[in-house]
Amino acid sequence: MASTRAIIADDHAIVRNSLAAILDELGDVEVVAQAENGLETIALVKQHLPDLLLLDAAMPLARGVEVYGEARRWSPDTRIIVVTGFTGTSMLADWLSAGVDGLFLKSADPEEMKTGFSQVIAGGKFVSQAVADKLAAEPEREPLTDREREVLALLAAGHQNVAIGEKLFISPKTVEKHRASLMAKLGVNSVSALLTYALREGLLDEHRQL
């Protein structure tokens, strides 16, 4: 029996198969299950309590951060590596802040993945070079608050200040302050530019994008 039991979670079969092939090359790793959406991933983690979870940052039915949180809750000893198609520095920084054990772009070289996966399985941490380079090249921005993210999501859904205020039980003036804060933090000067940036950086609902 393999000493490392792994689950691969990604909504694209070709990605799951590629990751499975890389794990197979490591030896002594058994892929006990694969998942194609967030809810299935959570259920499989609860069932198998795997040693390793390779997690896509964006799947249907549950957001990547929600899956991550539930996986940590139900199987705290599972080592979690996020493999994402997003290249936005805000999302990459958020994953590192969340405490993932490994972080890779889907474009990473398979040899680098083998090295990183082995290091994480052994109990270490690993950030791919492409991720490290992107974060190093981007000036550090002040993080968004939970309320700012809520306002951003409602702006993206097409709601105006009054409607946003009603949904969040705050005044339209407070909504406007959050909009201004969002623009200042992200370095943009219009709502359209704000939403373009948010989409590119993966700050909105992930499974609609990749």
Backbone as a printed PyTorch tensor [residue, N CA C, xyz], in Angstrom:
tensor([[[  0.8450,  -1.1940,   0.0000],
         [  0.0000,   0.0000,   0.0000],
         [  0.8850,   1.2510,   0.0000]],

        [[  0.5020,   2.2490,  -0.8440],
         [  1.2840,   3.4820,  -0.9250],
         [  1.2110,   4.2250,   0.4050]],

        [[  2.3060,   4.9010,   0.7490],
         [  2.3480,   5.6190,   2.0180],
         [  1.6460,   6.9610,   1.9500]],

        [[  1.4430,   7.4990,   0.7360],
         [  0.7670,   8.7850,   0.5510],
         [ -0.5000,   8.5900,  -0.2650]],

        [[ -1.6320,   8.9590,   0.3160],
         [ -2.9270,   8.8400,  -0.3560],
         [ -3.3580,  10.2320,  -0.7840]],

        [[ -3.6740,  10.3850,  -2.0760],
         [ -3.9380,  11.7040,  -2.6310],
         [ -5.3090,  11.7980,  -3.2910]],

        [[ -5.8720,  13.0080,  -3.2520],
         [ -7.0810,  13.3440,  -4.0030],
         [ -6.7230,  14.4800,  -4.9510]],

        [[ -7.2030,  14.3850,  -6.1840],
         [ -6.9920,  15.4320,  -7.1830],
         [ -8.3390,  16.0780,  -7.4780]],

        [[ -8.4260,  17.3950,  -7.3440],
         [ -9.6760,  18.1120,  -7.5620],
         [ -9.4880,  19.1850,  -8.6320]],

        [[-10.1430,  18.9840,  -9.7640],
         [-10.0950,  19.9620, -10.8650],
         [-11.2780,  19.6490, -11.7780]],

        [[-11.9160,  20.6750, -12.3280],
         [-13.0840,  20.4320, -13.1680],
         [-12.7270,  20.0700, -14.6090]],

        [[-11.4390,  19.9740, -14.9030],
         [-11.0180,  19.5560, -16.2410],
         [-10.2940,  18.2110, -16.1570]],

        [[-10.8160,  17.2140, -16.8640],
         [-10.2510,  15.8640, -16.8160],
         [ -8.8000,  15.8410, -17.2720]],

        [[ -8.4640,  16.6420, -18.2720],
         [ -7.0950,  16.6280, -18.7910],
         [ -6.1050,  17.1000, -17.7270]],

        [[ -6.5210,  18.0470, -16.9020],
         [ -5.6500,  18.5150, -15.8200],
         [ -5.5140,  17.4340, -14.7550]],

        [[ -6.6390,  16.8180, -14.3870],
         [ -6.5800,  15.7470, -13.3820],
         [ -5.6650,  14.6180, -13.8430]],

        [[ -5.7930,  14.2340, -15.1020],
         [ -4.9710,  13.1440, -15.6280],
         [ -3.4920,  13.5190, -15.6500]],

        [[ -3.2000,  14.7520, -15.9880],
         [ -1.8030,  15.2000, -16.0170],
         [ -1.2040,  15.2060, -14.6200]],

        [[ -1.9730,  15.6840, -13.6470],
         [ -1.4780,  15.6980, -12.2700],
         [ -1.3180,  14.2870, -11.7280]],

        [[ -2.2450,  13.4020, -12.1000],
         [ -2.1420,  12.0010, -11.6670],
         [ -0.8740,  11.3620, -12.2180]],

        [[ -0.5310,  11.6880, -13.4660],
         [  0.6750,  11.1320, -14.0790],
         [  1.9260,  11.6140, -13.3520]],

        [[  1.9230,  12.8920, -12.9230],
         [  3.0720,  13.4160, -12.1940],
         [  3.2000,  12.7200, -10.8390]],

        [[  2.0760,  12.5370, -10.1410],
         [  2.1170,  11.8410,  -8.8610],
         [  2.5800,  10.3990,  -9.0290]],

        [[  2.1710,   9.7780, -10.1190],
         [  2.5580,   8.3950, -10.3690],
         [  4.0700,   8.2680, -10.5120]],

        [[  4.6930,   9.2860, -11.1140],
         [  6.1420,   9.2590, -11.2990],
         [  6.8930,   9.3820,  -9.9820]],

        [[  6.2440,   9.9150,  -8.9670],
         [  6.9120,  10.0650,  -7.6750],
         [  7.1010,   8.7260,  -6.9850]],

        [[  6.2030,   7.7800,  -7.2750],
         [  6.2500,   6.4940,  -6.6000],
         [  5.7030,   6.6150,  -5.1830]],

        [[  5.1270,   5.5420,  -4.6980],
         [  4.6170,   5.4920,  -3.3230],
         [  3.5090,   6.5040,  -3.0650]],

        [[  2.8120,   6.9360,  -4.1440],
         [  1.6590,   7.8200,  -4.0090],
         [  0.4800,   7.1630,  -4.7140]],

        [[ -0.6310,   7.0600,  -4.0200],
         [ -1.8380,   6.4700,  -4.6010],
         [ -2.9190,   7.5400,  -4.6960]],

        [[ -3.4600,   7.7380,  -5.9000],
         [ -4.5930,   8.6490,  -6.0800],
         [ -5.8600,   7.8670,  -5.7210]],

        [[ -6.4360,   8.1710,  -4.5740],
         [ -7.5810,   7.4020,  -4.0870],
         [ -8.9000,   7.9190,  -4.6380]],

        [[ -8.9150,   9.1780,  -5.1540],
         [-10.1560,   9.7300,  -5.7030],
         [ -9.8350,  10.9740,  -6.5120]],

        [[-10.7550,  11.2760,  -7.4450],
         [-10.6870,  12.5150,  -8.2020],
         [-12.0340,  13.2100,  -8.1100]],

        [[-12.0180,  14.5350,  -8.1060],
         [-13.2560,  15.3170,  -7.9950],
         [-13.2930,  16.3720,  -9.0840]],

        [[-14.4890,  16.6650,  -9.5760],
         [-14.6230,  17.6520, -10.6450],
         [-15.4020,  18.8900, -10.2180]],

        [[-15.8340,  18.9560,  -8.9560],
         [-16.4620,  20.1720,  -8.4530],
         [-16.1740,  20.3160,  -6.9620]],

        [[-16.4870,  21.4750,  -6.4410],
         [-16.1320,  21.7700,  -5.0680],
         [-16.8450,  20.9210,  -4.0400]],

        [[-18.1410,  20.6970,  -4.2100],
         [-18.8930,  19.9080,  -3.2410],
         [-18.4080,  18.4600,  -3.2130]],

        [[-18.1160,  17.9160,  -4.3870],
         [-17.5930,  16.5570,  -4.4580],
         [-16.2400,  16.4680,  -3.7590]],

        [[-15.4290,  17.5050,  -3.9110],
         [-14.1240,  17.5190,  -3.2600],
         [-14.2600,  17.4540,  -1.7440]],

        [[-15.1480,  18.2570,  -1.2030],
         [-15.3550,  18.2660,   0.2480],
         [-15.8150,  16.8920,   0.7280]],

        [[-16.7580,  16.2920,   0.0120],
         [-17.2740,  14.9750,   0.4050],
         [-16.1790,  13.9200,   0.3750]],

        [[-15.3270,  13.9650,  -0.6480],
         [-14.2630,  12.9710,  -0.7700],
         [-13.1820,  13.1550,   0.2910]],

        [[-12.9040,  14.3990,   0.6390],
         [-11.9320,  14.6470,   1.7040],
         [-12.4670,  14.0950,   3.0270]],

        [[-13.7440,  14.3210,   3.3050],
         [-14.3480,  13.7990,   4.5340],
         [-14.3100,  12.2630,   4.5440]],

        [[-14.5040,  11.6710,   3.3840],
         [-14.5340,  10.2010,   3.3040],
         [-13.1520,   9.5830,   3.4440]],

        [[-12.1670,  10.1450,   2.7520],
         [-10.8540,   9.4950,   2.6620],
         [ -9.8020,  10.0550,   3.6250]],

        [[ -9.9950,  11.2880,   4.1120],
         [ -8.9760,  11.9330,   4.9470],
         [ -7.5860,  11.7410,   4.3350]],

        [[ -7.3760,  12.2720,   3.1300],
         [ -6.1370,  11.9860,   2.3870],
         [ -4.9160,  12.6610,   3.0060]],

        [[ -3.7610,  12.1520,   2.6400],
         [ -2.5100,  12.7930,   3.0490],
         [ -2.2360,  14.0440,   2.2240]],

        [[ -2.7330,  14.0370,   0.9830],
         [ -2.4420,  15.1240,   0.0510],
         [ -3.6840,  15.4640,  -0.7580]],

        [[ -3.9370,  16.7510,  -0.9390],
         [ -5.0090,  17.2270,  -1.8050],
         [ -4.4230,  18.2090,  -2.8080]],

        [[ -4.5600,  17.8890,  -4.1010],
         [ -4.2230,  18.8360,  -5.1600],
         [ -5.5080,  19.5410,  -5.5360]],

        [[ -5.5830,  20.8410,  -5.2890],
         [ -6.8340,  21.5880,  -5.3680],
         [ -6.7810,  22.6810,  -6.4180]],

        [[ -7.7450,  22.6580,  -7.3270],
         [ -7.9260,  23.7460,  -8.2770],
         [ -8.5220,  24.9320,  -7.5260]],

        [[ -8.0900,  26.1310,  -7.8590],
         [ -8.5960,  27.3220,  -7.1770],
         [ -9.9960,  27.7050,  -7.6450]],

        [[-10.4720,  27.1310,  -8.7400],
         [-11.7570,  27.5530,  -9.3030],
         [-12.5120,  26.3660,  -9.8700]],

        [[-13.5260,  25.9160,  -9.1190],
         [-14.3660,  24.8160,  -9.5840],
         [-15.8410,  25.1660,  -9.3930]],

        [[-16.7360,  24.4970, -10.1100],
         [-18.1700,  24.7450,  -9.9180],
         [-18.6480,  24.2980,  -8.5480]],

        [[-19.7580,  24.8530,  -8.1170],
         [-20.5400,  24.4580,  -6.9310],
         [-19.9700,  24.9180,  -5.5990]],

        [[-18.6990,  25.1640,  -5.5140],
         [-18.1200,  25.7270,  -4.2850],
         [-16.8210,  26.4250,  -4.6380]],

        [[-16.6200,  27.6310,  -4.1200],
         [-15.4160,  28.3910,  -4.4200],
         [-14.1920,  27.7230,  -3.8090]],

        [[-13.0530,  27.9670,  -4.4410],
         [-11.8310,  27.3260,  -3.9950],
         [-11.5170,  27.5750,  -2.5350]],

        [[-11.7190,  28.8150,  -2.0750],
         [-11.4160,  29.1250,  -0.6800],
         [-12.3660,  28.3950,   0.2660]],

        [[-13.6070,  28.1780,  -0.1770],
         [-14.5640,  27.4400,   0.6510],
         [-14.1580,  25.9740,   0.7540]],

        [[-13.7550,  25.4040,  -0.3650],
         [-13.2940,  24.0120,  -0.3610],
         [-12.0690,  23.8780,   0.5370]],

        [[-11.1620,  24.8210,   0.4210],
         [ -9.9470,  24.8010,   1.2390],
         [-10.2890,  24.8290,   2.7230]],

        [[-11.1920,  25.7260,   3.0980],
         [-11.5770,  25.8350,   4.4920],
         [-12.2220,  24.5670,   5.0250]],

        [[-13.1050,  23.9540,   4.2190],
         [-13.7700,  22.7250,   4.6490],
         [-12.7920,  21.5570,   4.7220]],

        [[-11.8520,  21.5130,   3.7890],
         [-10.8430,  20.4520,   3.8170],
         [ -9.9920,  20.5600,   5.0760]],

        [[ -9.6050,  21.7740,   5.4320],
         [ -8.8360,  21.9810,   6.6560],
         [ -9.6600,  21.5800,   7.8900]],

        [[-10.9610,  21.8550,   7.8190],
         [-11.8220,  21.5540,   8.9600],
         [-11.9600,  20.0490,   9.1750]],

        [[-12.2120,  19.3070,   8.0910],
         [-12.5060,  17.8890,   8.2080],
         [-11.2570,  17.0190,   8.2400]],

        [[-10.1770,  17.5160,   7.6570],
         [ -8.9510,  16.7160,   7.6120],
         [ -7.7440,  17.6230,   7.8190]],

        [[ -7.5320,  18.0950,   9.0420],
         [ -6.4960,  19.1000,   9.2980],
         [ -5.0750,  18.6410,   8.9870]],

        [[ -4.8500,  17.3380,   8.9270],
         [ -3.5010,  16.8430,   8.6460],
         [ -3.2130,  16.7080,   7.1500]],

        [[ -4.2220,  16.9160,   6.3120],
         [ -4.0220,  16.8280,   4.8660],
         [ -3.1360,  17.9690,   4.3770]],

        [[ -2.1210,  17.6300,   3.6090],
         [ -1.2780,  18.6360,   2.9700],
         [ -2.0010,  19.1080,   1.7120]],

        [[ -2.1340,  20.4220,   1.5370],
         [ -2.9350,  20.9600,   0.4300],
         [ -2.0600,  21.8010,  -0.5000]],

        [[ -2.0770,  21.4160,  -1.7650],
         [ -1.3810,  22.1570,  -2.8200],
         [ -2.4230,  22.7240,  -3.7670]],

        [[ -2.3870,  24.0300,  -3.9780],
         [ -3.2870,  24.6770,  -4.9310],
         [ -2.5780,  24.7790,  -6.2790]],

        [[ -3.2740,  24.3170,  -7.3210],
         [ -2.7730,  24.4160,  -8.6990],
         [ -3.7910,  25.2360,  -9.4700]],

        [[ -3.4310,  26.4430,  -9.8720],
         [ -4.4070,  27.3870, -10.4010],
         [ -4.0530,  27.9100, -11.7890]],

        [[ -5.0990,  28.2550, -12.5190],
         [ -4.9050,  28.9190, -13.8060],
         [ -4.8860,  30.4260, -13.6730]],

        [[ -5.2180,  30.9410, -12.4990],
         [ -5.1960,  32.3780, -12.2720],
         [ -3.7720,  32.8640, -12.0890]],

        [[ -3.4690,  34.0120, -12.6770],
         [ -2.1360,  34.5860, -12.5210],
         [ -2.1800,  35.9200, -11.7810]],

        [[ -3.3750,  36.3330, -11.3450],
         [ -3.5020,  37.5900, -10.6140],
         [ -2.7780,  37.5310,  -9.2800]],

        [[ -1.9860,  38.5480,  -9.0020],
         [ -1.1580,  38.5250,  -7.8020],
         [ -1.9900,  38.6020,  -6.5230]],

        [[ -3.1410,  39.2650,  -6.5750],
         [ -3.9680,  39.3750,  -5.3680],
         [ -4.4400,  38.0080,  -4.9110]],

        [[ -4.9160,  37.2010,  -5.8670],
         [ -5.3910,  35.8700,  -5.4960],
         [ -4.2280,  34.9860,  -5.0440]],

        [[ -3.1080,  35.0570,  -5.7280],
         [ -1.9630,  34.2400,  -5.3400],
         [ -1.5070,  34.5910,  -3.9240]],

        [[ -1.4690,  35.8850,  -3.6290],
         [ -1.0710,  36.3170,  -2.2910],
         [ -2.0810,  35.8480,  -1.2450]],

        [[ -3.3610,  35.8660,  -1.5980],
         [ -4.4000,  35.4150,  -0.6650],
         [ -4.2240,  33.9380,  -0.3230]],

        [[ -3.8800,  33.1220,  -1.3290],
         [ -3.6870,  31.6950,  -1.0650],
         [ -2.5100,  31.4750,  -0.1210]],

        [[ -1.4450,  32.2080,  -0.3200],
         [ -0.2970,  32.0590,   0.5740],
         [ -0.6520,  32.5050,   1.9880]],

        [[ -1.4140,  33.5900,   2.0870],
         [ -1.8390,  34.0650,   3.4040],
         [ -2.7440,  33.0510,   4.0930]],

        [[ -3.5110,  32.3010,   3.2870],
         [ -4.4210,  31.2980,   3.8530],
         [ -3.6660,  30.1130,   4.4320]],

        [[ -2.4030,  29.9350,   4.0230],
         [ -1.5840,  28.8770,   4.5940],
         [ -1.4850,  27.6050,   3.7890]],

        [[ -1.6780,  27.6920,   2.4600],
         [ -1.5310,  26.4870,   1.6430],
         [ -0.0990,  25.9570,   1.7500]],

        [[  0.0420,  24.6600,   1.5620],
         [  1.3630,  24.0360,   1.6660],
         [  2.1570,  24.1590,   0.3730]],

        [[  1.4620,  24.3150,  -0.7550],
         [  2.1240,  24.4830,  -2.0380],
         [  1.2530,  25.3100,  -2.9670]],

        [[  1.8750,  26.0520,  -3.8660],
         [  1.1280,  26.8890,  -4.8000],
         [  1.8230,  26.8790,  -6.1560]],

        [[  1.0780,  26.4510,  -7.1760],
         [  1.6060,  26.3460,  -8.5460],
         [  0.6220,  26.9550,  -9.5360]],

        [[  1.1510,  27.4980, -10.6140],
         [  0.3360,  27.8030, -11.7820],
         [  0.1900,  26.5280, -12.6010]],

        [[ -0.9160,  26.4120, -13.3360],
         [ -1.1080,  25.2200, -14.1620],
         [ -0.0820,  25.1330, -15.2830]],

        [[  0.5510,  26.2460, -15.5850],
         [  1.5720,  26.2630, -16.6360],
         [  2.9480,  25.8360, -16.1280]],

        [[  3.0510,  25.4750, -14.8600],
         [  4.3490,  25.1080, -14.2750],
         [  4.9390,  23.8890, -14.9690]],

        [[  6.2500,  23.8360, -14.9950],
         [  6.9540,  22.7000, -15.5930],
         [  6.7010,  21.4420, -14.7600]],

        [[  6.4140,  20.3160, -15.4040],
         [  6.1590,  19.0750, -14.6540],
         [  7.2930,  18.6840, -13.7140]],

        [[  8.5350,  18.9510, -14.1140],
         [  9.6580,  18.6130, -13.2430],
         [  9.6340,  19.4580, -11.9660]],

        [[  9.2580,  20.7340, -12.1070],
         [  9.1430,  21.5780, -10.9200],
         [  8.0080,  21.0750, -10.0310]],

        [[  6.9090,  20.6380, -10.6540],
         [  5.8060,  20.0880,  -9.8660],
         [  6.2560,  18.8420,  -9.1060]],

        [[  7.0040,  17.9660,  -9.7550],
         [  7.4950,  16.7650,  -9.0700],
         [  8.3370,  17.1410,  -7.8520]],

        [[  9.2220,  18.1090,  -8.0460],
         [ 10.0620,  18.5560,  -6.9400],
         [  9.2200,  19.1390,  -5.8150]],

        [[  8.2840,  20.0110,  -6.1840],
         [  7.4460,  20.6700,  -5.1860],
         [  6.5130,  19.7150,  -4.4730]],

        [[  5.8860,  18.8100,  -5.2380],
         [  4.9780,  17.8450,  -4.6210],
         [  5.7330,  16.9820,  -3.6020]],

        [[  6.9320,  16.5390,  -3.9820],
         [  7.7370,  15.7160,  -3.0710],
         [  8.0690,  16.4730,  -1.7930]],

        [[  8.3960,  17.7450,  -1.9500],
         [  8.7660,  18.5490,  -0.7890],
         [  7.5780,  18.7240,   0.1550]],

        [[  6.3960,  18.9480,  -0.4110],
         [  5.2010,  19.1130,   0.4130],
         [  4.8290,  17.8020,   1.0990]],

        [[  4.9070,  16.6980,   0.3690],
         [  4.6100,  15.3910,   0.9550],
         [  5.5320,  15.1040,   2.1340]],

        [[  6.7710,  15.5730,   2.0250],
         [  7.7590,  15.3530,   3.0830],
         [  7.5580,  16.2850,   4.2740]],

        [[  6.5760,  17.1880,   4.1670],
         [  6.2770,  18.0760,   5.2860],
         [  6.7020,  19.5100,   5.1020]],

        [[  7.2560,  19.8450,   3.9270],
         [  7.7100,  21.2020,   3.6900],
         [  6.6790,  22.0480,   2.9610]],

        [[  7.1150,  23.2220,   2.5730],
         [  6.2850,  24.1470,   1.7940],
         [  6.9830,  24.3740,   0.4490]],

        [[  6.1750,  24.7290,  -0.5760],
         [  6.7830,  24.9900,  -1.8760],
         [  5.9260,  25.9880,  -2.6510]],

        [[  6.5820,  27.0250,  -3.1610],
         [  5.9440,  28.0150,  -4.0390],
         [  6.6850,  27.9880,  -5.3610]],

        [[  5.9540,  27.7780,  -6.4540],
         [  6.6160,  27.6690,  -7.7520],
         [  7.3140,  28.9740,  -8.1120]],

        [[  8.3330,  28.8800,  -8.9470],
         [  9.1230,  30.0430,  -9.3070],
         [  8.2810,  31.1000, -10.0010]],

        [[  7.3380,  30.6770, -10.8560],
         [  6.4960,  31.6400, -11.5680],
         [  5.6480,  32.4460, -10.5970]],

        [[  5.1210,  31.7810,  -9.5820],
         [  4.3260,  32.4850,  -8.5670],
         [  5.2120,  33.4620,  -7.8030]],

        [[  6.3810,  33.0100,  -7.3800],
         [  7.2980,  33.8700,  -6.6360],
         [  7.6980,  35.0900,  -7.4560]],

        [[  7.9500,  34.8830,  -8.7520],
         [  8.3440,  35.9960,  -9.6180],
         [  7.2260,  37.0160,  -9.7550]],

        [[  5.9880,  36.5350,  -9.9150],
         [  4.8470,  37.4460, -10.0690],
         [  4.6420,  38.2770,  -8.8030]],

        [[  4.7420,  37.6320,  -7.6710],
         [  4.5400,  38.3510,  -6.4160],
         [  5.6660,  39.3520,  -6.1610]],

        [[  6.8690,  39.0000,  -6.5470],
         [  8.0040,  39.8930,  -6.3390],
         [  7.9270,  41.1230,  -7.2420]],

        [[  7.3450,  40.9570,  -8.4310],
         [  7.2870,  42.0530,  -9.3960],
         [  6.1420,  43.0170,  -9.1300]],

        [[  5.1640,  42.5960,  -8.3410],
         [  3.9810,  43.4120,  -8.0870],
         [  4.1480,  44.1980,  -6.7940]],

        [[  3.9480,  45.5070,  -6.8330],
         [  4.0270,  46.2760,  -5.5880],
         [  2.9540,  45.8070,  -4.6070]],

        [[  3.3200,  45.7390,  -3.3490],
         [  2.3860,  45.2460,  -2.3290],
         [  1.2220,  46.2130,  -2.1650]],

        [[  0.0020,  45.6670,  -2.1990],
         [ -1.1910,  46.4820,  -2.0270],
         [ -1.8390,  46.1700,  -0.6920]],

        [[ -2.5280,  47.1830,  -0.1670],
         [ -3.2710,  46.9680,   1.0670],
         [ -4.3940,  45.9730,   0.8090]],

        [[ -4.5530,  44.9510,   1.6330],
         [ -5.5780,  43.9400,   1.3880],
         [ -6.9930,  44.5010,   1.4780]],

        [[ -7.9000,  43.8940,   0.7290],
         [ -9.3010,  44.3000,   0.7800],
         [ -9.9610,  43.7220,   2.0220]],

        [[-10.8800,  44.4780,   2.5940],
         [-11.6560,  43.9700,   3.7180],
         [-12.7800,  43.0820,   3.2010]],

        [[-13.3800,  42.3020,   4.0930],
         [-14.5180,  41.4560,   3.7020],
         [-15.6550,  42.3060,   3.1550]],

        [[-15.9070,  43.4580,   3.7750],
         [-16.9840,  44.3410,   3.2940],
         [-16.6740,  44.8810,   1.9100]],

        [[-15.4340,  45.2510,   1.6710],
         [-15.0580,  45.7450,   0.3400],
         [-15.2510,  44.6610,  -0.7110]],

        [[-14.9470,  43.4210,  -0.3630],
         [-15.1570,  42.3240,  -1.3090],
         [-16.6470,  42.1210,  -1.5890]],

        [[-17.4760,  42.2840,  -0.5740],
         [-18.9240,  42.1710,  -0.7720],
         [-19.4230,  43.2670,  -1.7100]],

        [[-18.9700,  44.4920,  -1.4830],
         [-19.3630,  45.6060,  -2.3540],
         [-18.8800,  45.3580,  -3.7780]],

        [[-17.6670,  44.8880,  -3.9130],
         [-17.1060,  44.6000,  -5.2330],
         [-17.9400,  43.5650,  -5.9760]],

        [[-18.3340,  42.4950,  -5.2900],
         [-19.1330,  41.4490,  -5.9190],
         [-20.4830,  41.9890,  -6.3740]],

        [[-21.1000,  42.8480,  -5.5710],
         [-22.4050,  43.4060,  -5.9310],
         [-22.2750,  44.4190,  -7.0700]],

        [[-21.1850,  45.1680,  -7.0960],
         [-20.9240,  46.0530,  -8.2340],
         [-20.7940,  45.2420,  -9.5170]],

        [[-20.0890,  44.1290,  -9.4230],
         [-19.8960,  43.2700, -10.5960],
         [-21.2130,  42.6860, -11.0760]],

        [[-22.1560,  42.5020, -10.1510],
         [-23.4660,  41.9650, -10.5220],
         [-24.3850,  43.0380, -11.0910]],

        [[-23.9080,  44.2750, -11.1500],
         [-24.6660,  45.3440, -11.7800],
         [-25.5050,  46.1900, -10.8450]],

        [[-25.3310,  46.0240,  -9.5430],
         [-26.1340,  46.7760,  -8.5800],
         [-25.5760,  48.1880,  -8.3870]],

        [[-26.4850,  49.1340,  -8.1600],
         [-26.0980,  50.5080,  -7.8660],
         [-25.9770,  50.6990,  -6.3530]],

        [[-25.5200,  51.8810,  -5.9590],
         [-25.2350,  52.1330,  -4.5500],
         [-26.4270,  51.8750,  -3.6350]],

        [[-27.6020,  52.3460,  -4.0290],
         [-28.7840,  52.1930,  -3.1750],
         [-29.1140,  50.7150,  -2.9740]],

        [[-29.1020,  49.9510,  -4.0680],
         [-29.4110,  48.5240,  -3.9670],
         [-28.3630,  47.7810,  -3.1450]],

        [[-27.0990,  48.1580,  -3.3230],
         [-26.0330,  47.5290,  -2.5450],
         [-26.2210,  47.8270,  -1.0600]],

        [[-26.5500,  49.0700,  -0.7590],
         [-26.7800,  49.4500,   0.6280],
         [-27.9070,  48.6610,   1.2570]],

        [[-28.9920,  48.4500,   0.4980],
         [-30.1160,  47.6860,   1.0220],
         [-29.7260,  46.2360,   1.3000]],

        [[-28.9420,  45.6560,   0.4050],
         [-28.5430,  44.2630,   0.5800],
         [-27.5950,  44.0780,   1.7630]],

        [[-26.7380,  45.0690,   1.9850],
         [-25.7320,  44.9600,   3.0390],
         [-26.1300,  45.6990,   4.3130]],

        [[-27.3180,  46.3410,   4.2940],
         [-27.8310,  47.0790,   5.4480],
         [-26.8840,  48.2100,   5.8580]],

        [[-26.4110,  48.9190,   4.8410],
         [-25.5940,  50.1030,   5.0680],
         [-26.1310,  51.2180,   4.1840]],

        [[-25.7240,  52.4420,   4.4450],
         [-26.2310,  53.5770,   3.6810],
         [-25.5390,  53.6810,   2.3250]],

        [[-26.2030,  54.2990,   1.3290],
         [-25.5520,  54.5230,   0.0320],
         [-24.2540,  55.3110,   0.1690]],

        [[-24.1980,  56.2280,   1.1560],
         [-22.9790,  57.0050,   1.3710],
         [-21.8380,  56.0990,   1.8110]],

        [[-22.1530,  55.1200,   2.6550],
         [-21.1240,  54.1740,   3.0880],
         [-20.6660,  53.3040,   1.9250]],

        [[-21.6120,  52.9270,   1.0660],
         [-21.2530,  52.1550,  -0.1280],
         [-20.2720,  52.9510,  -0.9800]],

        [[-20.5620,  54.2430,  -1.1520],
         [-19.6830,  55.0930,  -1.9580],
         [-18.2830,  55.1660,  -1.3480]],

        [[-18.2070,  55.1910,  -0.0230],
         [-16.8930,  55.2120,   0.6370],
         [-16.1320,  53.9230,   0.3530]],

        [[-16.8520,  52.7990,   0.3670],
         [-16.1970,  51.5200,   0.0560],
         [-15.7260,  51.4910,  -1.3940]],

        [[-16.5420,  52.0360,  -2.3020],
         [-16.1270,  52.1040,  -3.7130],
         [-14.8560,  52.9210,  -3.8630]],

        [[-14.8280,  54.0520,  -3.1950],
         [-13.6470,  54.9110,  -3.2760],
         [-12.4220,  54.2090,  -2.6890]],

        [[-12.6190,  53.4960,  -1.5940],
         [-11.5100,  52.7680,  -0.9830],
         [-11.0020,  51.6640,  -1.9050]],

        [[-11.9260,  50.9610,  -2.5620],
         [-11.5460,  49.9090,  -3.5080],
         [-10.6950,  50.4760,  -4.6360]],

        [[-11.1270,  51.5950,  -5.1910],
         [-10.4000,  52.2020,  -6.2970],
         [ -9.0130,  52.6570,  -5.8520]],

        [[ -8.9380,  53.2050,  -4.6490],
         [ -7.6440,  53.6770,  -4.1480],
         [ -6.6950,  52.5070,  -3.9140]],

        [[ -7.1990,  51.4370,  -3.3140],
         [ -6.3450,  50.2900,  -3.0180],
         [ -5.8710,  49.5890,  -4.2820]],

        [[ -6.7360,  49.5390,  -5.3100],
         [ -6.3990,  48.8060,  -6.5250],
         [ -5.8090,  49.7060,  -7.6130]],

        [[ -5.7320,  50.9980,  -7.3370],
         [ -5.0700,  51.9050,  -8.2630],
         [ -5.8250,  52.1430,  -9.5520]],

        [[ -7.1580,  52.2270,  -9.4760],
         [ -7.9790,  52.4970, -10.6640],
         [ -8.8460,  53.7150, -10.3810]],

        [[ -9.4450,  54.2800, -11.4530],
         [-10.2060,  55.5180, -11.2620],
         [-11.6180,  55.4700, -11.8380]],

        [[-12.1240,  54.2710, -12.1400],
         [-13.5060,  54.1500, -12.6100],
         [-14.0350,  52.7730, -12.2400]],

        [[-15.3630,  52.6490, -12.1990],
         [-15.9620,  51.3620, -11.8540],
         [-15.6220,  50.3120, -12.9070]],

        [[-15.6140,  50.7010, -14.1830],
         [-15.3040,  49.7370, -15.2380],
         [-13.8700,  49.2280, -15.0940]],

        [[-12.9470,  50.1300, -14.7850],
         [-11.5610,  49.7080, -14.5710],
         [-11.4510,  48.8400, -13.3190]],

        [[-12.2390,  49.1620, -12.3060],
         [-12.2560,  48.3720, -11.0740],
         [-12.6870,  46.9380, -11.3520]],

        [[-13.7490,  46.7800, -12.1390],
         [-14.2570,  45.4470, -12.4300],
         [-13.3150,  44.6850, -13.3540]],

        [[-12.6940,  45.3720, -14.2990],
         [-11.7150,  44.7240, -15.1760],
         [-10.5500,  44.1900, -14.3510]],

        [[-10.0690,  44.9880, -13.4270],
         [ -8.9730,  44.5680, -12.5590],
         [ -9.4010,  43.3790, -11.7060]],

        [[-10.6020,  43.4600, -11.1390],
         [-11.0840,  42.3960, -10.2560],
         [-11.2160,  41.0710, -10.9880]],

        [[-11.6850,  41.1070, -12.2160],
         [-11.7900,  39.8820, -13.0110],
         [-10.4230,  39.3090, -13.3070]],

        [[ -9.5010,  40.1670, -13.7000],
         [ -8.1580,  39.7100, -14.0430],
         [ -7.4410,  39.1180, -12.8350]],

        [[ -7.6790,  39.7080, -11.6710],
         [ -6.9730,  39.2730, -10.4630],
         [ -7.6820,  38.1270,  -9.7460]],

        [[ -8.8420,  37.7190, -10.2480],
         [ -9.5520,  36.6250,  -9.6000],
         [-10.2300,  37.0200,  -8.3080]],

        [[-10.6180,  38.2900,  -8.1830],
         [-11.2600,  38.7470,  -6.9570],
         [-12.7610,  38.4970,  -6.9540]],

        [[-13.3080,  38.0910,  -8.0910],
         [-14.7350,  37.8150,  -8.1880],
         [-14.9630,  36.3200,  -8.2180]],

        [[-16.1950,  35.9080,  -8.4350],
         [-16.5800,  34.4940,  -8.3780],
         [-15.7220,  33.6890,  -9.3360]],

        [[-14.8620,  32.8000,  -8.7870],
         [-13.8010,  32.1980,  -9.5760],
         [-14.2920,  31.2620, -10.6720]],

        [[-15.3070,  30.4120, -10.3770],
         [-15.6380,  29.3690, -11.3440],
         [-16.2720,  29.9250, -12.6040]],

        [[-16.6330,  31.2190, -12.6130],
         [-17.1490,  31.8200, -13.8340],
         [-16.0440,  32.2420, -14.7870]],

        [[-14.8030,  32.1700, -14.3130],
         [-13.7120,  32.7390, -15.0990],
         [-12.8260,  31.6860, -15.7450]],

        [[-12.3940,  30.6610, -15.0110],
         [-11.4950,  29.6590, -15.5790],
         [-11.9840,  28.2660, -15.2340]]])
